[in-house]
Amino acid sequence: MKQRKRTAKELGLQINEAKRSMDEVKARLEEIKNEKVISGEHEDVMTEEEYKLFLQMKELKKTYKEKFEAMKMAKSEADHVAQLIERSNHELIEQVMSTAK
């Protein structure tokens, strides 16, 4: 159970890093868009830098989704194990109490 919780925590940190990177890419794309507006360039034509950022964003989103699903699964497994432990403890206490009578 501890390992699953540790895994979920590590995945959470990786998710946060992916989100931070996504925010940086998004901010840079906005900068480029604003620069185009100021310079009067066509906004619909994508530059090489924009294309690279677009591909990077796509990869970051994929990573984010994968890590998020893995984290949900790890948390779910940890919760399930905790429930099994709780149920076993309860059954053990009942057995001890019935034996003591």
Buried (B, 14 or more C-beta within 10 A) or exposed (E): EEEBBEBBEBBBEBBEBBBEBBEBBEEBBEEBEEEBEEEEEEEEEEEEEBEEBEEBBEEBEEBBEBBBEBBEBBBEBBBEBEEEEEEEEEEEEEEEEEEEE
